[in-house]
Amino acid sequence: MPKWLRKSLLVLVTIATFGLVTPQALMNESPNEDKQAKRDTYETNPSITEDYFETEISERDQFINEMVKVAEEQSYVKFGMRIKPVIQDEFKEVILPNMEKAIAEVAAQYPDEDLSQLMVSEVPSGGVSERIFHIMDNQTKMDIIRFHVRRDHPPQEEYMFNFHYHTSHDQFQAHHDLGIINWNKNTPPKWMT
């Protein structure tokens, strides 16, 4: 099965089940294809050591990668078809890498075996509300980190989207900035339109 198809199916199943089910068959890449490609690389570049063949993505890195994909998808759902085309590129360049750092900070607080208990708790909210998604501990049912976007309109300036997150460490009181994307002087459409 092509790698892109395997990854796409993995993401779709994971999102459809809110991260509760991850198909193991899709996660395990074909060992023969992967090792053969690595061996071909090794034969053309003998400076690569045998450790190169044994490297695998850690559970922590896999968790971060999956959560970043979910973050991107949930954000695009939140933006809707009217806002997404306008801010998508800047979101990918500025906001998404900062989201990844925040998710990595959360992952660093948990042992690898407990990362499977973390899941996306909510779907984005529409209208003018802020919620993009929350990551929660499935065992305690408590939110750990909340990703939000606020529409700001300072006097005599254009509208802007203020991306930020809140953590459970301070009972979700402090805003931790992820970045700002400018819109224009016109009122932006409501979320998810």
Backbone bond lengths (Angstrom), bond angles and torsions (degrees), N, CA, C in turn:
res aa  C-N    CA-C-N  psi(-1)  N-CA   C-N-CA  omega(-1)  CA-C   N-CA-C  phi
1 M - - - 1.450 - - 1.527 107.78 -
2 P 1.321 117.92 134.80 1.468 120.04 178.59 1.531 111.22 -59.44
3 K 1.315 114.06 145.36 1.458 120.22 -176.48 1.531 112.12 -60.21
4 W 1.338 117.52 -40.93 1.459 120.67 -178.68 1.515 111.41 -64.86
5 L 1.346 117.64 -36.51 1.452 121.69 178.94 1.526 110.44 -69.49
6 R 1.328 116.61 -41.87 1.457 121.70 178.67 1.529 110.56 -60.58
7 K 1.335 116.02 -45.84 1.468 119.89 179.84 1.521 111.24 -66.28
8 S 1.314 117.27 -39.95 1.465 120.96 179.48 1.526 110.89 -62.71
9 L 1.326 116.30 -44.91 1.464 119.74 178.36 1.524 111.10 -63.44
10 L 1.321 116.60 -40.22 1.464 121.12 178.99 1.526 110.42 -60.64
11 V 1.324 117.06 -46.39 1.464 121.05 -179.49 1.527 110.30 -65.19
12 L 1.329 117.56 -43.88 1.457 120.38 -178.91 1.528 112.01 -62.18
13 V 1.339 117.39 -45.11 1.463 120.49 179.10 1.517 110.67 -65.25
14 T 1.329 116.82 -41.83 1.459 120.80 -179.75 1.529 110.84 -63.38
15 I 1.316 117.78 -43.23 1.471 121.10 179.48 1.520 110.24 -68.59
16 A 1.315 117.21 -43.15 1.461 120.59 -177.80 1.525 111.72 -62.09
17 T 1.317 117.29 -30.49 1.473 120.60 -179.26 1.516 111.72 -103.84
18 F 1.347 117.44 14.00 1.466 123.36 -179.76 1.528 111.37 54.66
19 G 1.321 117.23 34.08 1.457 121.25 174.93 1.515 114.64 82.10
20 L 1.328 116.99 0.29 1.468 118.94 -178.91 1.516 112.31 -75.13
21 V 1.330 117.40 -29.43 1.459 121.29 -179.88 1.518 108.37 -122.67
22 T 1.301 115.28 126.31 1.449 120.49 174.58 1.522 107.51 -123.37
23 P 1.311 118.23 113.65 1.466 119.84 -175.58 1.529 111.27 -66.36
24 Q 1.315 115.39 113.34 1.462 121.08 -177.02 1.527 111.88 -63.80
25 A 1.320 116.90 -33.84 1.462 119.21 -178.77 1.526 111.69 -62.77
26 L 1.333 116.80 -33.15 1.457 120.09 179.42 1.519 111.80 -80.04
27 M 1.341 116.07 -28.36 1.465 119.27 -178.85 1.521 111.28 -71.66
28 N 1.321 116.11 -36.38 1.458 119.71 -178.64 1.513 109.13 -82.00
29 E 1.292 115.17 109.07 1.452 119.62 179.32 1.512 109.14 -71.24
30 S 1.287 116.07 156.79 1.449 120.20 179.23 1.521 109.38 -60.42
31 P 1.331 117.47 112.47 1.454 119.42 -173.82 1.525 113.07 -65.22
32 N 1.319 116.79 -31.92 1.462 118.68 -178.41 1.521 111.46 -68.42
33 E 1.343 116.81 -44.46 1.462 120.22 -179.96 1.529 111.06 -64.58
34 D 1.321 115.69 -46.08 1.456 121.07 -175.81 1.537 110.82 -65.71
35 K 1.328 116.98 -47.23 1.468 119.42 -178.80 1.524 111.29 -66.72
36 Q 1.351 116.59 -35.62 1.455 118.92 179.36 1.522 110.30 -65.70
37 A 1.325 117.30 -40.45 1.462 120.24 178.02 1.527 110.22 -63.58
38 K 1.321 117.19 -40.91 1.460 120.77 178.24 1.525 110.89 -66.49
39 R 1.340 116.69 -38.76 1.469 119.25 179.54 1.534 110.60 -65.77
40 D 1.337 116.30 -38.20 1.467 119.46 176.61 1.520 110.12 -61.56
41 T 1.320 116.70 -41.84 1.461 120.98 177.37 1.515 110.06 -63.23
42 Y 1.313 117.16 -41.70 1.461 122.17 -179.33 1.530 111.07 -63.08
43 E 1.348 115.73 -41.05 1.458 119.04 -178.75 1.530 111.08 -67.12
44 T 1.333 116.83 -33.04 1.461 118.30 179.53 1.524 111.85 -82.59
45 N 1.330 118.17 -18.31 1.455 122.82 179.57 1.534 108.93 -136.01
46 P 1.334 118.17 86.20 1.458 121.26 -174.59 1.529 114.51 -67.32
47 S 1.325 118.59 -6.92 1.463 119.67 179.18 1.526 111.90 -74.97
48 I 1.345 116.81 -12.89 1.459 120.31 177.70 1.525 108.33 -77.10
49 T 1.318 116.43 133.82 1.464 120.44 -177.15 1.520 110.94 -86.33
50 E 1.331 115.30 171.27 1.455 121.24 178.45 1.519 112.00 -63.81
51 D 1.336 118.73 -24.82 1.458 121.43 179.14 1.520 110.93 -59.69
52 Y 1.322 115.73 -24.30 1.453 121.05 179.18 1.522 111.09 -59.54
53 F 1.336 117.35 -33.88 1.459 121.03 -178.21 1.521 112.48 -73.95
54 E 1.299 117.30 -24.78 1.455 121.27 -173.66 1.529 113.79 -96.19
55 T 1.337 117.59 -4.36 1.464 118.93 -177.09 1.519 110.31 -69.57
56 E 1.301 116.18 137.62 1.448 122.73 176.31 1.520 108.05 -135.42
57 I 1.302 115.64 159.85 1.459 120.16 177.32 1.524 107.64 -75.29
58 S 1.323 116.65 129.54 1.457 120.24 179.99 1.525 109.98 -69.96
59 E 1.336 115.52 162.09 1.459 119.90 178.02 1.522 110.89 -60.24
60 R 1.318 116.10 -37.05 1.465 121.05 -179.42 1.534 109.95 -64.06
61 D 1.329 117.04 -47.44 1.468 120.27 179.14 1.529 111.22 -64.18
62 Q 1.318 115.73 -39.00 1.460 119.91 178.89 1.531 110.15 -64.76
63 F 1.330 117.26 -42.74 1.462 121.53 177.37 1.527 110.39 -60.30
64 I 1.325 116.43 -47.11 1.470 120.19 -179.11 1.525 110.52 -61.20
65 N 1.340 116.71 -45.49 1.466 120.25 179.62 1.530 111.61 -60.19
66 E 1.336 117.08 -43.42 1.463 120.44 -179.94 1.525 110.97 -65.51
67 M 1.321 116.73 -42.44 1.464 119.92 -178.99 1.530 111.39 -67.31
68 V 1.325 117.68 -35.09 1.466 120.32 177.63 1.526 109.83 -66.30
69 K 1.329 117.23 -38.97 1.467 119.86 176.73 1.519 110.81 -63.64
70 V 1.335 115.77 -43.29 1.464 119.68 178.10 1.525 109.99 -64.15
71 A 1.329 116.62 -40.59 1.466 120.77 179.22 1.523 110.47 -59.45
72 E 1.311 116.55 -44.68 1.461 120.40 -179.98 1.533 110.76 -64.58
73 E 1.328 116.19 -45.92 1.458 119.76 -178.26 1.531 111.32 -65.54
74 Q 1.334 117.34 -44.29 1.463 120.57 179.47 1.532 110.70 -63.84
75 S 1.321 116.24 -37.03 1.464 119.75 178.74 1.524 110.92 -64.70
76 Y 1.324 117.40 -42.07 1.452 120.19 179.57 1.532 111.17 -66.38
77 V 1.325 116.85 -35.57 1.463 120.00 175.04 1.524 109.09 -62.78
78 K 1.331 115.89 -44.84 1.470 121.58 179.75 1.540 110.65 -60.03
79 F 1.332 116.74 -44.55 1.463 120.48 -177.17 1.525 112.19 -63.51
80 G 1.312 116.80 -35.64 1.461 120.15 -176.52 1.521 110.52 75.68
81 M 1.299 115.33 178.10 1.468 120.83 -174.47 1.526 113.49 -78.16
82 R 1.319 117.73 -11.13 1.467 118.90 -178.95 1.529 111.96 -94.67
83 I 1.323 117.27 -33.22 1.463 120.18 -178.42 1.529 111.45 -92.13
84 K 1.314 116.75 -36.47 1.471 121.37 -174.70 1.529 113.70 -52.71
85 P 1.334 120.02 -50.86 1.465 118.53 -176.65 1.531 113.51 -61.33
86 V 1.326 116.39 -27.05 1.459 120.20 -176.27 1.532 111.52 -79.27
87 I 1.328 117.78 -38.71 1.471 119.96 -172.72 1.530 113.99 -112.69
88 Q 1.324 118.55 0.54 1.457 122.03 -174.32 1.527 113.00 -56.33
89 D 1.313 118.70 -47.85 1.465 121.30 -176.45 1.523 111.63 -64.73
90 E 1.325 116.25 -45.88 1.460 119.39 179.78 1.529 110.90 -66.57
91 F 1.328 116.74 -34.74 1.459 120.56 176.76 1.530 110.45 -60.64
92 K 1.336 116.05 -46.19 1.475 120.06 179.96 1.526 112.10 -63.28
93 E 1.312 117.03 -37.42 1.462 121.04 -176.29 1.521 113.49 -79.48
94 V 1.321 117.57 -37.29 1.466 120.73 -171.02 1.525 112.70 -106.74
95 I 1.303 117.45 -52.25 1.463 121.78 -169.81 1.525 111.84 -81.50
96 L 1.317 117.92 -47.64 1.468 120.77 -175.02 1.529 113.04 -58.64
97 P 1.344 120.42 -42.36 1.468 118.57 176.19 1.532 112.92 -62.03
98 N 1.323 117.21 -34.20 1.461 120.10 177.11 1.528 111.29 -70.97
99 M 1.323 116.92 -35.35 1.465 120.16 174.04 1.526 110.12 -61.94
100 E 1.333 115.15 -41.90 1.465 119.53 179.46 1.533 111.01 -60.39
101 K 1.329 117.07 -41.32 1.473 120.56 178.07 1.525 110.82 -62.82
102 A 1.326 116.85 -42.05 1.470 120.76 179.57 1.530 110.62 -64.84
103 I 1.322 117.12 -41.48 1.465 121.07 178.44 1.524 109.82 -65.30
104 A 1.325 116.93 -39.38 1.468 120.48 178.19 1.527 110.87 -63.57
105 E 1.337 116.95 -37.46 1.469 120.12 177.25 1.526 110.86 -63.56
106 V 1.325 116.62 -40.18 1.464 120.50 177.19 1.523 109.67 -65.06
107 A 1.323 116.88 -45.52 1.462 120.57 -178.73 1.523 111.50 -62.30
108 A 1.324 117.11 -32.17 1.465 120.56 -179.49 1.522 112.09 -66.71
109 Q 1.310 117.83 -19.80 1.459 121.92 -178.38 1.525 112.90 -84.34
110 Y 1.331 117.15 -6.53 1.456 121.49 -176.64 1.525 110.09 -121.65
111 P 1.334 117.15 143.71 1.468 119.70 171.95 1.534 109.38 -66.42
112 D 1.321 116.10 155.24 1.472 120.51 -177.13 1.523 112.45 -53.10
113 E 1.331 117.75 -40.76 1.464 119.91 -176.08 1.531 112.72 -69.77
114 D 1.328 118.53 -19.98 1.467 121.57 179.08 1.521 113.27 -90.20
115 L 1.316 117.67 -10.24 1.472 120.16 -178.35 1.526 111.90 -64.11
116 S 1.325 116.94 -28.17 1.466 119.46 179.90 1.528 111.79 -67.48
117 Q 1.334 117.46 -15.15 1.464 121.69 178.44 1.528 112.37 -82.94
118 L 1.326 117.64 -11.26 1.458 120.95 -179.64 1.523 109.56 -89.02
119 M 1.319 115.29 136.50 1.460 119.01 -178.39 1.525 110.17 -148.91
120 V 1.321 115.10 163.48 1.458 120.80 176.14 1.517 107.13 -77.65
121 S 1.330 116.07 126.58 1.454 119.99 -170.54 1.522 114.58 -92.54
122 E 1.306 118.57 -28.45 1.456 118.73 -171.87 1.519 111.19 -141.79
123 V 1.320 113.66 156.96 1.458 119.90 173.86 1.521 108.07 -87.45
124 P 1.309 118.26 159.45 1.468 119.97 -179.95 1.527 111.28 -59.95
125 S 1.313 115.12 153.62 1.462 119.49 176.32 1.529 108.67 -102.65
126 G 1.303 115.61 147.62 1.457 120.88 -177.35 1.512 112.08 -95.00
127 G 1.314 115.19 -162.44 1.457 120.76 178.79 1.508 111.97 68.76
128 V 1.347 117.10 -124.28 1.461 121.57 179.47 1.529 111.37 -118.57
129 S 1.336 117.47 7.61 1.467 120.10 -179.48 1.523 110.93 -72.35
130 E 1.324 117.13 163.86 1.458 122.22 -168.84 1.527 115.55 -91.99
131 R 1.312 119.51 -27.26 1.467 122.13 -168.12 1.532 113.44 -60.97
132 I 1.347 115.13 126.58 1.461 120.99 169.10 1.528 107.02 -97.01
133 F 1.349 116.84 -61.77 1.460 121.61 174.43 1.525 108.77 -162.88
134 H 1.325 115.01 162.29 1.457 122.39 176.86 1.527 107.89 -123.94
135 I 1.313 116.56 148.40 1.464 121.41 171.25 1.515 106.44 -107.00
136 M 1.335 115.87 128.52 1.458 120.04 -176.51 1.519 110.89 -127.18
137 D 1.326 115.41 159.53 1.455 122.73 173.99 1.522 106.42 -86.07
138 N 1.319 117.88 119.15 1.451 122.51 -175.39 1.528 111.89 -66.99
139 Q 1.330 117.99 -27.49 1.463 120.77 -179.53 1.528 111.04 -73.60
140 T 1.315 117.42 -46.88 1.459 121.17 -176.42 1.528 112.25 -91.66
141 K 1.334 117.38 -12.86 1.472 123.43 -176.93 1.529 112.21 60.36
142 M 1.318 116.79 26.18 1.457 121.96 179.82 1.522 109.75 -106.97
143 D 1.339 116.27 139.87 1.459 121.05 175.40 1.524 109.58 -68.00
144 I 1.328 115.65 144.03 1.459 121.77 177.52 1.517 109.99 -108.27
145 I 1.336 114.98 -42.30 1.456 120.19 -179.30 1.527 108.06 -145.53
146 R 1.326 115.48 140.88 1.466 121.48 -178.64 1.525 108.85 -123.37
147 F 1.320 116.34 123.42 1.456 121.88 177.99 1.527 108.94 -100.11
148 H 1.334 115.50 126.65 1.460 121.83 -175.95 1.524 110.44 -132.50
149 V 1.324 115.30 161.28 1.463 122.16 171.09 1.525 107.20 -137.20
150 R 1.319 115.44 129.37 1.464 122.36 -177.63 1.527 109.06 -113.31
151 R 1.315 116.18 141.47 1.464 121.74 175.30 1.518 107.59 -90.39
152 D 1.316 117.45 116.04 1.461 121.99 178.93 1.525 109.37 -108.46
153 H 1.338 115.65 148.51 1.460 120.91 176.04 1.527 108.64 -145.11
154 P 1.340 116.30 80.89 1.465 118.48 177.23 1.525 110.12 -63.58
155 P 1.336 117.47 149.05 1.470 120.21 -179.52 1.532 111.94 -56.17
156 Q 1.294 115.55 137.94 1.470 124.03 177.52 1.533 113.26 63.69
157 E 1.332 117.80 16.65 1.470 121.44 177.70 1.516 109.21 -125.94
158 E 1.327 115.13 172.95 1.453 119.55 179.36 1.528 110.66 -83.21
159 Y 1.327 115.65 165.66 1.459 120.98 176.09 1.526 109.13 -68.11
160 M 1.317 115.66 150.79 1.454 120.40 176.76 1.515 109.08 -146.02
161 F 1.327 114.96 155.52 1.458 121.83 177.28 1.516 107.71 -105.70
162 N 1.327 116.20 119.54 1.459 123.11 -178.71 1.530 108.11 -100.70
163 F 1.324 115.89 106.17 1.462 121.40 178.71 1.524 108.36 -89.05
164 H 1.331 116.28 132.51 1.453 121.01 -179.12 1.526 109.49 -155.09
165 Y 1.333 115.33 172.53 1.462 119.49 174.94 1.516 109.52 -140.33
166 H 1.313 114.73 160.47 1.456 123.54 177.52 1.522 107.64 -123.57
167 T 1.330 117.51 147.97 1.466 120.71 178.65 1.523 110.41 -120.51
168 S 1.316 114.93 160.08 1.460 120.67 179.75 1.522 111.92 -73.47
169 H 1.323 118.82 -14.19 1.466 121.78 -177.81 1.524 112.35 -62.23
170 D 1.329 117.11 -30.78 1.473 119.92 179.02 1.531 110.78 -119.56
171 Q 1.333 116.09 28.17 1.469 123.21 -179.09 1.537 111.37 57.16
172 F 1.320 116.00 35.39 1.460 123.63 173.54 1.528 113.24 63.66
173 Q 1.318 117.23 28.93 1.460 121.45 -178.28 1.532 113.13 -86.90
174 A 1.324 117.64 -43.82 1.466 120.94 -174.77 1.528 111.32 -82.77
175 H 1.338 115.19 144.17 1.461 121.93 172.20 1.523 107.78 -90.16
176 H 1.332 116.59 127.67 1.460 122.15 173.43 1.530 105.62 -109.74
177 D 1.316 115.90 111.67 1.461 120.67 -173.53 1.524 112.67 -68.83
178 L 1.332 114.56 139.45 1.458 122.64 172.37 1.526 110.57 -108.41
179 G 1.317 116.56 -25.11 1.453 120.83 179.01 1.518 111.24 145.62
180 I 1.325 114.87 170.90 1.459 122.29 -179.05 1.520 108.73 -127.64
181 I 1.326 115.44 137.41 1.464 121.68 174.63 1.521 107.15 -119.67
182 N 1.309 116.77 124.78 1.461 121.61 179.50 1.525 110.50 -77.96
183 W 1.311 115.88 143.26 1.460 122.06 177.24 1.525 107.50 -101.70
184 N 1.284 119.82 -97.79 1.466 125.61 171.73 1.523 107.40 -170.96
185 K 1.302 118.41 -169.71 1.473 120.92 -176.52 1.526 112.35 -74.09
186 N 1.314 117.48 -22.07 1.464 120.98 179.32 1.526 110.11 -74.78
187 T 1.316 115.84 146.58 1.464 120.66 178.12 1.529 109.40 -64.64
188 P 1.340 117.23 127.65 1.475 118.85 179.51 1.528 110.97 -70.33
189 P 1.319 116.86 153.23 1.475 119.13 177.58 1.535 109.59 -66.25
190 K 1.319 115.66 164.04 1.454 119.54 177.24 1.518 109.79 -67.57
191 W 1.339 114.96 155.92 1.465 120.45 179.63 1.523 110.23 -62.29
192 M 1.295 115.13 147.94 1.468 125.09 175.94 1.523 113.20 66.21
193 T 1.356 117.27 25.02 1.466 118.72 176.40 1.514 109.82 -104.84
